[in-house]
């Protein structure tokens, strides 16, 4: 990912990968639709944290997120989130609620453009036409799920990006829906909770600030999604 304004961007952002993982190939649905905008917003903020584009700071009520000056991301979706907090530091819950509702559509468009997902038309009752999602056959979703599985099931030490993905899946409450791919067991639950708290492993000691920012964001996703119906 490019860190400086004006550099080209050609890779998927964290929220794209998160949406791709949440896609359920068997049903063509997205896990956690009812709370999806909070989860995707958490992905955007976590990505900004991983890239040192934002920082957290204590507020009167809860934690605030602030932009790191002169470090705007080049990606358009990330830039919109950065611009929102660049105006002034804001509570994490406020940011999640503000940037989340407009993320699903452009992120889904990107996945389709990349060939990760396909939109196809089907007729219901032979009359009503509807659009459904299918796996694009690139293998990227399976690769991402396997990376998460190795961390949660096999105990592998994660790269920061994979740790954030796994933590956001856990925080969103959708991990039980992945039981066929990632067994929903007590050790997996415990490891996922560790990741939510920023406990990524000994090798991540140098990423202390990043882990703290990500953990703060993930825990705000947990709070936000806990009071909403899960889809």
C-alpha positions as CSV (number, residue, x, y, z in Angstrom):
1,X,0.0,0.0,0.0
2,X,1.3,3.5,-0.8
3,X,1.8,5.8,2.2
4,X,2.2,9.1,0.5
5,X,-0.3,11.2,-1.5
6,X,0.1,10.8,-5.2
7,X,1.5,7.3,-5.2
8,X,-0.5,4.7,-7.2
9,X,-2.4,2.0,-5.3
10,X,-2.9,-1.4,-6.8
11,X,-3.6,-3.8,-3.9
12,X,-6.7,-4.6,-1.9
13,X,-7.2,-2.7,1.3
14,X,-8.0,-4.5,4.6
15,X,-11.8,-3.8,4.3
16,X,-11.9,-5.4,0.9
17,X,-10.2,-8.5,2.2
18,X,-12.6,-8.5,5.2
19,X,-15.6,-8.3,2.9
20,X,-14.3,-11.1,0.7
21,X,-13.7,-13.4,3.7
22,X,-17.2,-12.6,5.0
23,X,-18.7,-13.7,1.7
24,X,-20.2,-17.2,2.0
25,X,-19.7,-19.1,-1.2
26,X,-22.3,-21.8,-0.5
27,X,-25.2,-19.3,0.0
28,X,-23.9,-16.3,-1.9
29,X,-24.5,-14.1,1.2
30,X,-22.3,-11.9,3.3
31,X,-22.0,-13.0,7.0
32,X,-23.0,-10.5,9.5
33,X,-25.0,-8.2,7.2
34,X,-26.9,-6.7,10.1
35,X,-23.8,-5.2,11.6
36,X,-21.6,-5.1,8.4
37,X,-21.1,-1.3,8.2
38,X,-19.5,-1.2,11.7
39,X,-17.3,-4.2,10.8
40,X,-16.1,-2.6,7.5
41,X,-15.6,0.7,9.1
42,X,-13.4,-1.1,11.6
43,X,-11.5,-2.5,8.7
44,X,-10.9,1.0,7.3
45,X,-9.7,2.4,10.6
46,X,-7.5,-0.6,11.3
47,X,-5.9,-0.2,7.9
48,X,-5.3,3.5,8.7
49,X,-3.7,2.4,12.0
50,X,-1.5,-0.3,10.3
51,X,-0.3,2.4,7.9
52,X,0.4,4.9,10.6
53,X,-2.1,7.3,9.1
54,X,-4.1,7.6,12.3
55,X,-3.5,7.4,16.1
56,X,-5.7,7.1,19.1
57,X,-5.8,9.5,22.0
58,X,-7.8,9.7,25.3
59,X,-11.0,11.7,25.2
60,X,-13.4,12.9,27.8
61,X,-15.6,10.0,27.1
62,X,-13.8,7.0,25.6
63,X,-11.0,7.0,23.1
64,X,-10.7,9.3,20.1
65,X,-9.0,8.7,16.8
66,X,-7.0,11.5,15.1
67,X,-5.2,11.8,11.8
68,X,-1.5,11.8,11.7
69,X,-0.6,15.0,10.0
70,X,1.0,14.9,6.5
71,X,0.3,11.1,6.2
72,X,-2.9,10.9,4.1
73,X,-3.3,7.5,2.4
74,X,-3.5,7.4,-1.4
75,X,-6.4,4.9,-1.6
76,X,-9.7,6.8,-2.1
77,X,-11.7,4.9,0.5
78,X,-9.1,5.1,3.1
79,X,-8.6,8.8,2.3
80,X,-12.3,9.5,3.0
81,X,-11.9,8.0,6.4
82,X,-8.7,9.9,7.0
83,X,-10.3,13.2,5.9
84,X,-13.1,12.7,8.4
85,X,-10.8,12.5,11.4
86,X,-8.4,15.0,9.9
87,X,-11.0,17.7,10.5
88,X,-10.8,17.0,14.2
89,X,-10.2,14.0,16.5
90,X,-13.5,12.1,17.0
91,X,-14.7,9.3,19.1
92,X,-14.1,5.8,17.6
93,X,-17.8,5.0,17.8
94,X,-18.6,8.3,16.0
95,X,-16.2,7.5,13.2
96,X,-17.5,3.9,12.8
97,X,-21.1,5.1,12.5
98,X,-20.2,8.0,10.1
99,X,-18.0,6.2,7.6
100,X,-19.5,2.7,7.7
101,X,-22.9,3.0,5.9
102,X,-21.3,4.0,2.6
103,X,-18.6,1.3,2.4
104,X,-20.4,-1.9,1.3
105,X,-21.2,-0.9,-2.2
106,X,-17.8,0.5,-3.3
107,X,-15.9,-2.3,-1.6
108,X,-18.1,-4.9,-3.3
109,X,-17.6,-3.1,-6.7
110,X,-13.9,-3.4,-6.2
111,X,-14.1,-7.1,-5.5
112,X,-16.1,-7.6,-8.6
113,X,-13.7,-5.5,-10.7
114,X,-10.8,-7.6,-9.4
115,X,-12.6,-10.8,-10.3
116,X,-12.7,-12.0,-6.7
117,X,-16.6,-12.1,-6.9
118,X,-19.0,-12.3,-9.7
119,X,-22.5,-10.8,-10.0
120,X,-25.0,-13.0,-11.9
121,X,-28.7,-12.6,-12.6
122,X,-31.2,-15.3,-11.7
123,X,-35.0,-15.4,-12.0
124,X,-37.1,-16.2,-9.0
125,X,-40.3,-18.1,-9.7
126,X,-39.4,-17.8,-13.3
127,X,-40.4,-14.1,-13.4
128,X,-38.5,-11.9,-11.0
129,X,-34.9,-11.2,-11.8
130,X,-32.4,-10.8,-9.0
131,X,-28.6,-10.4,-8.7
132,X,-26.6,-12.9,-6.8
133,X,-23.0,-13.1,-5.8
134,X,-20.7,-16.0,-6.7
135,X,-17.0,-16.7,-6.0
136,X,-14.8,-15.4,-8.8
137,X,-12.6,-18.5,-8.7
138,X,-9.3,-16.5,-8.0
139,X,-8.6,-18.5,-4.9
140,X,-7.9,-15.4,-2.9
141,X,-10.7,-15.9,-0.4
142,X,-9.5,-19.4,0.3
143,X,-6.0,-18.1,0.8
144,X,-7.1,-15.5,3.3
145,X,-9.3,-18.0,5.2
146,X,-6.3,-20.4,5.4
147,X,-4.1,-17.7,6.8
148,X,-6.6,-16.9,9.5
149,X,-7.1,-20.6,10.2
150,X,-3.3,-21.1,10.7
151,X,-3.3,-18.3,13.3
152,X,-6.5,-19.4,15.1
153,X,-6.2,-23.2,14.9
154,X,-2.5,-23.9,14.4
155,X,-1.2,-21.1,16.6
156,X,0.9,-19.5,13.9
157,X,2.2,-16.0,14.7
158,X,0.3,-13.7,12.4
159,X,1.4,-10.8,10.2
160,X,-0.2,-7.6,11.5
161,X,-2.7,-7.6,8.6
162,X,-3.9,-11.2,9.2
163,X,-4.1,-10.5,12.9
164,X,-6.3,-7.5,12.2
165,X,-8.5,-9.6,9.9
166,X,-8.9,-12.4,12.5
167,X,-9.6,-9.9,15.3
168,X,-12.3,-8.1,13.2
169,X,-14.0,-11.4,12.3
170,X,-14.0,-12.3,16.0
171,X,-15.2,-8.8,17.0
172,X,-18.0,-8.9,14.5
173,X,-19.4,-12.1,16.0
174,X,-19.3,-13.9,12.7
175,X,-16.6,-16.5,13.4
176,X,-19.1,-19.2,14.4
177,X,-20.5,-19.1,10.8
178,X,-17.0,-20.2,9.6
179,X,-17.2,-23.5,11.5
180,X,-16.7,-25.6,8.4
181,X,-13.5,-23.7,7.5
182,X,-12.3,-22.7,11.0
183,X,-13.5,-25.0,13.7
184,X,-15.4,-23.2,16.5
185,X,-13.6,-24.6,19.5
186,X,-12.6,-23.3,22.9
187,X,-8.9,-22.8,21.9
188,X,-10.0,-20.9,18.8
189,X,-12.3,-18.7,20.8
190,X,-9.5,-17.9,23.3
191,X,-7.0,-17.2,20.6
192,X,-9.5,-14.9,18.7
193,X,-10.1,-13.0,21.9
194,X,-6.3,-12.5,22.4
195,X,-6.1,-11.0,18.9
196,X,-9.0,-8.7,19.7
197,X,-6.9,-7.4,22.7
198,X,-3.8,-6.9,20.5
199,X,-1.9,-9.9,21.8
200,X,-0.4,-10.9,18.4
201,X,2.7,-12.7,19.6
202,X,6.3,-12.0,20.7
203,X,7.5,-11.1,17.3
204,X,5.0,-8.2,17.1
205,X,6.6,-6.3,20.0
206,X,7.9,-3.6,17.6
207,X,4.3,-3.1,16.5
208,X,3.1,-2.0,20.0
209,X,1.5,1.2,18.9
210,X,-0.2,-0.4,15.9
211,X,-1.5,-3.2,18.1
212,X,-2.9,-0.8,20.6
213,X,-4.7,1.3,17.9
214,X,-6.1,-1.9,16.2
215,X,-7.2,-3.4,19.6
216,X,-9.0,-0.1,20.4
217,X,-10.8,-0.1,17.1
218,X,-11.7,-3.8,17.3
219,X,-13.1,-3.4,20.8
220,X,-15.2,-0.5,19.7
221,X,-16.6,-2.8,16.9
222,X,-17.4,-5.4,19.5
223,X,-19.3,-2.8,21.5
224,X,-21.1,-1.4,18.5
225,X,-22.2,-4.8,17.1
226,X,-23.3,-6.2,20.4
227,X,-26.4,-4.0,20.5
228,X,-27.4,-4.6,16.9
229,X,-29.2,-7.7,15.4
230,X,-26.8,-9.9,13.6
231,X,-27.6,-10.8,10.0
